[in-house]
Amino acid sequence: MNLSKSRYCKGIQCKKFLWLDENKREVRDDSILNQQILEAGSRVGDLAMGYYSDYIEVPYNDDKSIMIAETQQVLDAKIKTICEASFSFNKSFCSADILRVLDNGFEIIEVKSSTAIKPIYYDDVAYQYYVLTSCGLNVTKVSIMYINKNYKRQDDLDLHRLLNIHDCTEKARSMKEEVAANIVRFRKYTASEDEPAIDIGTHCSDPYDCVYSTYCWRHIPENSLFTIPNKALRFDKKIDLYRRGIVRFEQLLDSNEKFSTAALLQVVTHVYNRPPTIDKEALCSFLETLSWPLYFLDFETFGEAIPPYKGLRPYMQVPFQYSLHIQKSPGAVPEHREFLAEEGRDPRRSLAECLCADIPENICVLTYNMGFEKGRIKELTDFLKKSYPNLASHLMNIHNNIKDLMKPFRSRAYYSKELEGSYSIKKVLPALCPNDPELDYNALDLVHNGIEAQIAYAQLYNASPEEKQRIRAALLAYCCLDTLAMVKILEKLQKICG
């Protein structure tokens, strides 16, 4: 078995991953991988290469022996900073993100796009320390470079403030023997003809989602305790119940375990096929808080690890698009307005100007999960209040008049079996408005959820004119459906209340 630092860390998470990767790779499900996280890691890694000014990068090659040979050539040339320096010891390979030549030896620097140090990162650098020192390098320092979440960009990007460096030399040294033992253990596992009898558990998604989870979880029935949202029943509690043989909803009811009200409602409604639970008084009280005309608002946002514009922090969510349905009276045909920023430009001011032009002051604005929209509006206000005080004042007026359509579903004033314990709009809409082709997210082109919207917007920058036209149309259609969904959901609540 050939190891890399990523495969070693996967083995730390679950040894069965390595066996499957070596012996049953056809059952991998790479759709589980979060492409956004992977792409963010690549961008941060590329940027970090310039942290120490001049550097030489060893180009990637499927033939690792070529990378190793080229690394030696760069070392022989006395280059001070090498990126992707590659080494192998006893079929254990690694490429160091950054390798620095110090006066007294070498420093390994592992680059992460996270805003915090995670325990698995120590396994990562310890593995690299083991490989490089086993190859004869005098490694005197080991560090982890990661994102400073408190960094706020000014006009120019300050790489030395964006990235923190954590010295973990002693930790890496202390784990060297552990790494050697793990490698022996991993090879023993993968050499076995029998699949390891490692059951599902918290390790299936911690610290990373596993590409073999679909295979390993195939024995779990559809209506199991794992369909209960983690907010209603903690994941570690689910695993504990599973290991005690309690998996199906019926088993949960027979177990005499105590559950949250939300979890119990989901289980009982499903097991006994109960009709929707409706608290008419609570629904009507919610509707009484609304006033017409109603403005249904939804944002789409992006959040970059590397802040692209002034005033942004890492991963700060920036609205680039909104959809607005305007209903002047109950039952009236709604008017639709929308905004989608041009790619490659800071969208904040133009979006704010259009939003204030579309939404008058002192108007009731309805969102779904208002904390998100209110948070983005407050951030826009803070950004604009010095240069555009009138615009900022109008934005805060919108902010202060927002109501949340999620409220009656989050409080379970309305609950049905079709919601499956969730109160997201993607569950509520088909539950209240089933079989309506106009409201089918799956029928949309390219963009079906918020993550796909972020990816699509990022793709606009390098797209051909034809591709841009299709992507923009898809983004507009998706965001439009989000606010149309709110109109339709509200209509259903109004009918319930008569």
Order of alpha helices (4+ residues) and beta strands (2+ residues): alpha-alpha-alpha-beta-alpha-beta-beta-beta-alpha-beta-alpha-beta-alpha-alpha-alpha-alpha-alpha-alpha-beta-alpha-beta-beta-beta-alpha-beta-alpha-alpha-beta-alpha-beta-alpha-alpha-alpha
